Amino acid sequence: MKVCFKTKRNTEEISIAQDENILFAGLKAGLTLPHECASGTCGTCQGQVLTEDSLIDNWKDAPGKKHIPEDTNRILMCQSSCRQDTNIRVFGPLKKQNNEYPRPNYFDANMISSIRENDEVISFKLKLNKDFSFIAGQFIMLQPNTLSGWRAYSICNTKLSSDEIELVLKKTPNGGFSNWLFKYANFKKSLKAFGPLGKASLKPKSGDTDIIAIVGGSGIAGIMAVLEDALKTDHLKVNKAKVFFGLRDKEKSFFLKRLNDLVLKSENSLQVIVGYSETVADHNIKNLFPCLSFETGWIHEIALKEISSKSLLEGTTFFVAGPPVMVDKTEQKLKEELNIKPEHIRIDRFG
Ligand code: FES
């Protein structure tokens, strides 16, 4: 089957398989289609159907649909597939991808190991059936062979070309995939994967200097990769990084040892502030992780209280990741109160 994407200026035609996700088919074909989460949440990938009855809506209640204007015959491309040849009007740039990011593709993946970080967070490693190139900060889509729908996960590791990746997942109530993973993490199950996706990466060549990350829960995953990469490439020899990491309490903590080790390795160019939203950090945890600072409160409020626009170096880049409400509030305040330009805010919005 064929999909013909149209804007006022451009037209691009691609082939698409039966049941294939329209966004994935377009990205795999090398097009730049508007998207962010690729999982039905953000509403960025809207397209207008120009061929009647040609599409299948794969997620009727996708939260991203609240962004679709009424009576517009628009769909979310990341949640639609084709039943016949179709024409779709795209709202955003439509051109061939340049080589800034690796072109996404499909992979077969096998779970090779997992660690229960606490009772609701699991980190796990996947082995892919071929080499996988990505840039630190990107994410991948996963689909177990026995479940429908794709979920997005940030890649924690930094090796830029490898057939193994590490991911983090937080259990969500009624979350089909997270329940599946918690149940089968030790059974070497196989999954389908599509990626890499996302542009929340550090761009030193475009003038990025200091890093400020404001992240909640499993949103830390992509930042781990960005920080490790910044250390490996000596970006932190001449720039500084500050991470505000929000967790509920000591029992729900994870990755603190890894962060503590990164601070040590950075020779003071990295500072990590952990914010507990429900408790005060006790002496035990402070002694266990002496390189980290601990505060109490919502992490975006702690961060925004501490950041003053006057002290920001030109090119300071903000990374924001975590629950959608926290991400939206933080992005809004960075823009409105600190006058941070959109190109210096990198968002991981698939939470
Ligand atoms: S990219 Fe489709 S809803 Fe976010």
Residues whose N, C-alpha, C, O or C-beta is under 5 A from the ligand:
A	BS01	FES	H35 E36 C37 A38 S39 G40 T41 C42 G43 T44 C45 G64 L76 C78
